[in-house]
Amino acid sequence: MQMFGKVLLSFAVGLVMAGSAWAADATKLALPGDITLEQANKVVAAARAKAIEQGTLMDIAVVDAGGNLKAFIRMDGAFLGSIDISIKKARTARLFNMPTKTLGELAQPGKPLYGIEETNNGLVSFGGGDLLVDKSGVVIGAVGVSGSSVEDDMAVAAAGVAGLQ
């Protein structure tokens, strides 16, 4: 039993040491074609600046190429209900590789994608979600904004997209 404990301890120490060395080199963990945290923060900062300019209070979300949340802010006083909406707008744009406004136009009654909002654990198909594309044209994520009118949300999302460049 004592020998088993020593082997187990040696194995655990080896895992910790190997994990530390591996995790120290983040370049091995980053996926090509995915938004970086630095880029996501630029998008959020540009979107926030536009919201301040407009005098609106926004929830701003950035998702990565896989549709996973990468960066998020809720401006002081922004609607709590808009947290989920902003994240879902960003995710919706990424999942379907189009702005949420475009998807929304296709999801109206009588249109080919009517009812799509009910898929993928809930989508948001009105303006305020836009794709984030790198300089070579590769989609690396998306931004979603919620907290005001659809037009204000779209303007803030567009500012976030412009902030990536």
Summary of the structure (lengths in Angstrom):
residues: 165
radius of gyration: 20.2
end to end distance: 60.8
largest distance: 72.1
contacts: 543
relative contact order: 0.18
helix: 52%
strand: 15%
